[in-house]
């Protein structure tokens, strides 16, 4: 049985923005499944010029511990 490969990409504090869509598309092929789960659980993304706002949102609403937990749950 042939094993399938998967790649999980973790987005930055800015969310699943155009850059993350580009990165996901770059690694997509017929031999690999690529996933970029949305840790912000929102369609909202932050522009790179809003770094402080994006960081505060991430820290106050998700946090590193919950972000890690979301990724662990996604891959199990």
N, CA, C and O atoms as CSV, one atom per row, in Angstrom:
chain,resi,resn,atom,element,x,y,z
A,1,UNK,N,N,0.838,-1.182,0.000
A,1,UNK,CA,C,0.000,0.000,0.000
A,1,UNK,C,C,0.885,1.248,0.000
A,1,UNK,O,O,1.781,1.388,0.833
A,2,UNK,N,N,0.627,2.126,-0.923
A,2,UNK,CA,C,1.416,3.353,-1.030
A,2,UNK,C,C,0.959,4.364,0.025
A,2,UNK,O,O,-0.233,4.642,0.159
A,3,UNK,N,N,1.914,4.903,0.761
A,3,UNK,CA,C,1.598,5.902,1.777
A,3,UNK,C,C,1.440,7.267,1.130
A,3,UNK,O,O,2.172,7.622,0.207
A,4,UNK,N,N,0.473,8.027,1.629
A,4,UNK,CA,C,0.303,9.400,1.176
A,4,UNK,C,C,1.077,10.316,2.109
A,4,UNK,O,O,1.190,10.056,3.307
A,5,UNK,N,N,1.597,11.370,1.552
A,5,UNK,CA,C,2.310,12.363,2.346
A,5,UNK,C,C,1.397,13.546,2.622
A,5,UNK,O,O,0.539,13.893,1.810
A,6,UNK,N,N,1.597,14.156,3.781
A,6,UNK,CA,C,0.835,15.348,4.137
A,6,UNK,C,C,1.781,16.370,4.750
A,6,UNK,O,O,2.752,16.024,5.422
A,7,UNK,N,N,1.475,17.621,4.504
A,7,UNK,CA,C,2.237,18.733,5.062
A,7,UNK,C,C,1.252,19.659,5.757
A,7,UNK,O,O,0.273,20.097,5.154
A,8,UNK,N,N,1.510,19.957,7.022
A,8,UNK,CA,C,0.684,20.907,7.760
A,8,UNK,C,C,1.488,22.188,7.904
A,8,UNK,O,O,2.564,22.202,8.502
A,9,UNK,N,N,0.949,23.257,7.348
A,9,UNK,CA,C,1.599,24.567,7.408
A,9,UNK,C,C,0.908,25.384,8.493
A,9,UNK,O,O,-0.318,25.504,8.501
A,10,UNK,N,N,1.685,25.937,9.396
A,10,UNK,CA,C,1.135,26.761,10.477
A,10,UNK,C,C,1.315,28.222,10.095
A,10,UNK,O,O,2.429,28.690,9.861
A,11,UNK,N,N,0.195,28.928,10.037
A,11,UNK,CA,C,0.253,30.330,9.621
A,11,UNK,C,C,0.850,31.226,10.708
A,11,UNK,O,O,0.962,30.838,11.871
A,12,UNK,N,N,1.218,32.402,10.301
A,12,UNK,CA,C,1.760,33.409,11.211
A,12,UNK,C,C,0.617,34.024,12.019
A,12,UNK,O,O,-0.538,33.624,11.873
A,13,UNK,N,N,0.940,34.988,12.861
A,13,UNK,CA,C,-0.075,35.651,13.684
A,13,UNK,C,C,-1.086,36.418,12.848
A,13,UNK,O,O,-2.114,36.850,13.369
A,14,UNK,N,N,-0.812,36.593,11.568
A,14,UNK,CA,C,-1.677,37.382,10.684
A,14,UNK,C,C,-2.864,36.584,10.155
A,14,UNK,O,O,-3.782,37.171,9.582
A,15,UNK,N,N,-2.873,35.290,10.326
A,15,UNK,CA,C,-3.962,34.453,9.844
A,15,UNK,C,C,-3.646,33.838,8.488
A,15,UNK,O,O,-2.531,33.951,7.979
A,16,UNK,N,N,-4.651,33.187,7.917
A,16,UNK,CA,C,-4.484,32.536,6.617
A,16,UNK,C,C,-4.712,33.596,5.540
A,16,UNK,O,O,-5.790,33.700,4.956
A,17,UNK,N,N,-3.675,34.366,5.304
A,17,UNK,CA,C,-3.740,35.482,4.347
A,17,UNK,C,C,-3.281,35.022,2.958
A,17,UNK,O,O,-3.036,33.836,2.734
A,18,UNK,N,N,-3.170,35.973,2.039
A,18,UNK,CA,C,-2.759,35.642,0.666
A,18,UNK,C,C,-1.404,34.939,0.626
A,18,UNK,O,O,-1.196,34.032,-0.180
A,19,UNK,N,N,-0.487,35.356,1.491
A,19,UNK,CA,C,0.834,34.719,1.523
A,19,UNK,C,C,0.715,33.242,1.890
A,19,UNK,O,O,1.360,32.392,1.276
A,20,UNK,N,N,-0.104,32.941,2.885
A,20,UNK,CA,C,-0.262,31.547,3.305
A,20,UNK,C,C,-0.960,30.727,2.221
A,20,UNK,O,O,-0.647,29.550,2.040
A,21,UNK,N,N,-1.898,31.335,1.502
A,21,UNK,CA,C,-2.524,30.635,0.374
A,21,UNK,C,C,-1.473,30.336,-0.700
A,21,UNK,O,O,-1.477,29.258,-1.292
A,22,UNK,N,N,-0.579,31.289,-0.945
A,22,UNK,CA,C,0.494,31.092,-1.927
A,22,UNK,C,C,1.430,29.962,-1.489
A,22,UNK,O,O,1.789,29.104,-2.295
A,23,UNK,N,N,1.819,29.962,-0.221
A,23,UNK,CA,C,2.712,28.916,0.298
A,23,UNK,C,C,2.034,27.550,0.190
A,23,UNK,O,O,2.654,26.575,-0.235
A,24,UNK,N,N,0.770,27.489,0.572
A,24,UNK,CA,C,0.025,26.233,0.484
A,24,UNK,C,C,-0.022,25.739,-0.958
A,24,UNK,O,O,0.236,24.566,-1.228
A,25,UNK,N,N,-0.350,26.630,-1.874
A,25,UNK,CA,C,-0.419,26.267,-3.294
A,25,UNK,C,C,0.954,25.812,-3.816
A,25,UNK,O,O,1.038,24.880,-4.616
A,26,UNK,N,N,2.013,26.466,-3.365
A,26,UNK,CA,C,3.374,26.135,-3.799
A,26,UNK,C,C,3.724,24.676,-3.485
A,26,UNK,O,O,4.373,24.007,-4.289
A,27,UNK,N,N,3.301,24.191,-2.333
A,27,UNK,CA,C,3.658,22.835,-1.915
A,27,UNK,C,C,2.654,21.773,-2.358
A,27,UNK,O,O,2.901,20.580,-2.180
A,28,UNK,N,N,1.536,22.189,-2.927
A,28,UNK,CA,C,0.516,21.239,-3.353
A,28,UNK,C,C,0.978,20.498,-4.606
A,28,UNK,O,O,1.416,21.104,-5.584
A,29,UNK,N,N,0.867,19.186,-4.548
A,29,UNK,CA,C,1.172,18.350,-5.714
A,29,UNK,C,C,0.298,17.110,-5.649
A,29,UNK,O,O,-0.470,16.927,-4.705
A,30,UNK,N,N,0.420,16.275,-6.645
A,30,UNK,CA,C,-0.397,15.055,-6.667
A,30,UNK,C,C,0.067,14.040,-5.623
A,30,UNK,O,O,-0.679,13.120,-5.289
A,31,UNK,N,N,1.266,14.191,-5.113
A,31,UNK,CA,C,1.784,13.231,-4.145
A,31,UNK,C,C,1.748,13.723,-2.704
A,31,UNK,O,O,2.166,13.001,-1.799
A,32,UNK,N,N,1.263,14.924,-2.479
A,32,UNK,CA,C,1.263,15.456,-1.120
A,32,UNK,C,C,-0.007,16.276,-0.889
A,32,UNK,O,O,-0.412,17.083,-1.725
A,33,UNK,N,N,-0.612,16.045,0.259
A,33,UNK,CA,C,-1.760,16.844,0.672
A,33,UNK,C,C,-1.248,17.944,1.591
A,33,UNK,O,O,-0.461,17.683,2.501
A,34,UNK,N,N,-1.690,19.161,1.358
A,34,UNK,CA,C,-1.214,20.307,2.132
A,34,UNK,C,C,-2.395,20.919,2.876
A,34,UNK,O,O,-3.458,21.151,2.300
A,35,UNK,N,N,-2.190,21.173,4.161
A,35,UNK,CA,C,-3.227,21.749,5.008
A,35,UNK,C,C,-2.679,22.967,5.740
A,35,UNK,O,O,-1.526,22.981,6.173
A,36,UNK,N,N,-3.510,23.974,5.869
A,36,UNK,CA,C,-3.157,25.157,6.656
A,36,UNK,C,C,-4.369,25.506,7.521
A,36,UNK,O,O,-5.171,26.366,7.154
A,37,UNK,N,N,-4.501,24.837,8.673
A,37,UNK,CA,C,-5.662,25.093,9.522
A,37,UNK,C,C,-5.657,26.529,10.049
A,37,UNK,O,O,-4.606,27.095,10.354
A,38,UNK,N,N,-6.842,27.094,10.146
A,38,UNK,CA,C,-6.983,28.478,10.580
A,38,UNK,C,C,-7.059,28.542,12.104
A,38,UNK,O,O,-8.115,28.291,12.685
A,39,UNK,N,N,-5.956,28.874,12.742
A,39,UNK,CA,C,-5.919,28.944,14.203
A,39,UNK,C,C,-6.747,30.104,14.745
A,39,UNK,O,O,-7.209,30.057,15.885
A,40,UNK,N,N,-6.936,31.140,13.940
A,40,UNK,CA,C,-7.722,32.294,14.389
A,40,UNK,C,C,-9.208,31.980,14.393
A,40,UNK,O,O,-9.993,32.706,15.002
A,41,UNK,N,N,-9.603,30.902,13.717
A,41,UNK,CA,C,-10.999,30.482,13.616
A,41,UNK,C,C,-11.886,31.633,13.154
A,41,UNK,O,O,-12.990,31.835,13.659
A,42,UNK,N,N,-11.375,32.377,12.187
A,42,UNK,CA,C,-12.064,33.553,11.664
A,42,UNK,C,C,-11.604,33.774,10.232
A,42,UNK,O,O,-10.497,33.385,9.860
A,43,UNK,N,N,-12.447,34.390,9.441
A,43,UNK,CA,C,-12.060,34.747,8.078
A,43,UNK,C,C,-11.180,35.994,8.078
A,43,UNK,O,O,-10.539,36.312,7.076
A,44,UNK,N,N,-11.156,36.692,9.202
A,44,UNK,CA,C,-10.379,37.928,9.302
A,44,UNK,C,C,-8.881,37.624,9.265
A,44,UNK,O,O,-8.406,36.693,9.916
A,45,UNK,N,N,-8.155,38.418,8.500
A,45,UNK,CA,C,-6.694,38.350,8.501
A,45,UNK,C,C,-6.158,39.738,8.805
A,45,UNK,O,O,-6.872,40.733,8.677
A,46,UNK,N,N,-4.914,39.797,9.201
A,46,UNK,CA,C,-4.263,41.070,9.506
A,46,UNK,C,C,-3.226,41.382,8.438
A,46,UNK,O,O,-2.553,40.483,7.935
A,47,UNK,N,N,-3.103,42.633,8.102
A,47,UNK,CA,C,-2.062,43.085,7.179
A,47,UNK,C,C,-0.745,43.123,7.945
A,47,UNK,O,O,-0.733,43.307,9.162
A,48,UNK,N,N,0.353,42.951,7.235
A,48,UNK,CA,C,1.665,42.953,7.885
A,48,UNK,C,C,1.967,44.273,8.585
A,48,UNK,O,O,2.750,44.294,9.534
A,49,UNK,N,N,1.375,45.354,8.147
A,49,UNK,CA,C,1.596,46.649,8.810
A,49,UNK,C,C,0.880,46.720,10.159
A,49,UNK,O,O,1.149,47.619,10.956
A,50,UNK,N,N,-0.033,45.777,10.421
A,50,UNK,CA,C,-0.761,45.728,11.695
A,50,UNK,C,C,-0.165,44.682,12.637
A,50,UNK,O,O,-0.889,43.963,13.325
A,51,UNK,N,N,1.151,44.614,12.654
A,51,UNK,CA,C,1.835,43.587,13.440
A,51,UNK,C,C,1.429,43.603,14.913
A,51,UNK,O,O,1.128,42.552,15.477
A,52,UNK,N,N,1.418,44.769,15.537
A,52,UNK,CA,C,1.081,44.857,16.961
A,52,UNK,C,C,-0.360,44.409,17.212
A,52,UNK,O,O,-0.627,43.681,18.168
A,53,UNK,N,N,-1.281,44.839,16.360
A,53,UNK,CA,C,-2.687,44.454,16.498
A,53,UNK,C,C,-2.843,42.939,16.308
A,53,UNK,O,O,-3.579,42.290,17.050
A,54,UNK,N,N,-2.157,42.389,15.324
A,54,UNK,CA,C,-2.222,40.947,15.063
A,54,UNK,C,C,-1.656,40.163,16.244
A,54,UNK,O,O,-2.225,39.152,16.656
A,55,UNK,N,N,-0.545,40.631,16.780
A,55,UNK,CA,C,0.076,39.950,17.920
A,55,UNK,C,C,-0.850,39.979,19.133
A,55,UNK,O,O,-1.050,38.958,19.791
A,56,UNK,N,N,-1.413,41.151,19.427
A,56,UNK,CA,C,-2.316,41.274,20.573
A,56,UNK,C,C,-3.545,40.382,20.405
A,56,UNK,O,O,-3.984,39.742,21.361
A,57,UNK,N,N,-4.098,40.339,19.199
A,57,UNK,CA,C,-5.258,39.480,18.953
A,57,UNK,C,C,-4.886,38.020,19.189
A,57,UNK,O,O,-5.612,37.287,19.860
A,58,UNK,N,N,-3.755,37.606,18.635
A,58,UNK,CA,C,-3.334,36.214,18.786
A,58,UNK,C,C,-3.114,35.866,20.255
A,58,UNK,O,O,-3.600,34.840,20.729
A,59,UNK,N,N,-2.394,36.706,20.966
A,59,UNK,CA,C,-2.082,36.432,22.372
A,59,UNK,C,C,-3.347,36.423,23.230
A,59,UNK,O,O,-3.491,35.576,24.111
A,60,UNK,N,N,-4.262,37.359,22.979
A,60,UNK,CA,C,-5.455,37.494,23.817
A,60,UNK,C,C,-6.582,36.526,23.459
A,60,UNK,O,O,-7.407,36.210,24.316
A,61,UNK,N,N,-6.638,36.048,22.211
A,61,UNK,CA,C,-7.752,35.197,21.795
A,61,UNK,C,C,-7.368,33.745,21.525
A,61,UNK,O,O,-8.220,32.862,21.622
A,62,UNK,N,N,-6.126,33.483,21.195
A,62,UNK,CA,C,-5.704,32.124,20.895
A,62,UNK,C,C,-4.602,31.701,21.858
A,62,UNK,O,O,-4.771,30.749,22.620
A,63,UNK,N,N,-3.494,32.395,21.825
A,63,UNK,CA,C,-2.360,32.068,22.680
A,63,UNK,C,C,-1.540,30.927,22.104
A,63,UNK,O,O,-2.021,30.150,21.280
A,64,UNK,N,N,-0.315,30.842,22.545
A,64,UNK,CA,C,0.587,29.822,22.019
A,64,UNK,C,C,0.187,28.422,22.477
A,64,UNK,O,O,0.322,27.461,21.719
A,65,UNK,N,N,-0.301,28.298,23.708
A,65,UNK,CA,C,-0.697,26.987,24.221
A,65,UNK,C,C,-1.891,26.441,23.455
A,65,UNK,O,O,-1.881,25.281,23.043
A,66,UNK,N,N,-2.935,27.272,23.256
A,66,UNK,CA,C,-4.109,26.814,22.520
A,66,UNK,C,C,-3.777,26.592,21.044
A,66,UNK,O,O,-4.291,25.660,20.427
A,67,UNK,N,N,-2.926,27.436,20.483
A,67,UNK,CA,C,-2.506,27.242,19.096
A,67,UNK,C,C,-1.824,25.901,18.913
A,67,UNK,O,O,-2.095,25.184,17.950
A,68,UNK,N,N,-0.940,25.566,19.837
A,68,UNK,CA,C,-0.251,24.266,19.806
A,68,UNK,C,C,-1.261,23.131,19.938
A,68,UNK,O,O,-1.169,22.128,19.230
A,69,UNK,N,N,-2.216,23.289,20.838
A,69,UNK,CA,C,-3.241,22.270,21.045
A,69,UNK,C,C,-4.074,22.071,19.776
A,69,UNK,O,O,-4.382,20.937,19.408
A,70,UNK,N,N,-4.436,23.162,19.113
A,70,UNK,CA,C,-5.209,23.053,17.875
A,70,UNK,C,C,-4.447,22.258,16.811
A,70,UNK,O,O,-5.024,21.418,16.121
A,71,UNK,N,N,-3.161,22.530,16.687
A,71,UNK,CA,C,-2.344,21.813,15.698
A,71,UNK,C,C,-2.245,20.332,16.064
A,71,UNK,O,O,-2.384,19.466,15.201
A,72,UNK,N,N,-2.004,20.045,17.342
A,72,UNK,CA,C,-1.910,18.645,17.778
A,72,UNK,C,C,-3.215,17.900,17.508
A,72,UNK,O,O,-3.191,16.752,17.063
A,73,UNK,N,N,-4.360,18.548,17.774
A,73,UNK,CA,C,-5.652,17.909,17.522
A,73,UNK,C,C,-5.881,17.721,16.025
A,73,UNK,O,O,-6.482,16.733,15.605
A,74,UNK,N,N,-5.408,18.659,15.231
A,74,UNK,CA,C,-5.582,18.563,13.784
A,74,UNK,C,C,-4.837,17.365,13.203
A,74,UNK,O,O,-5.341,16.694,12.301
A,75,UNK,N,N,-3.645,17.099,13.716
A,75,UNK,CA,C,-2.823,16.034,13.122
A,75,UNK,C,C,-3.093,14.656,13.720
A,75,UNK,O,O,-2.563,13.659,13.232
A,76,UNK,N,N,-3.903,14.589,14.759
A,76,UNK,CA,C,-4.196,13.256,15.326
A,76,UNK,C,C,-5.524,12.729,14.849
A,76,UNK,O,O,-5.923,11.628,15.227
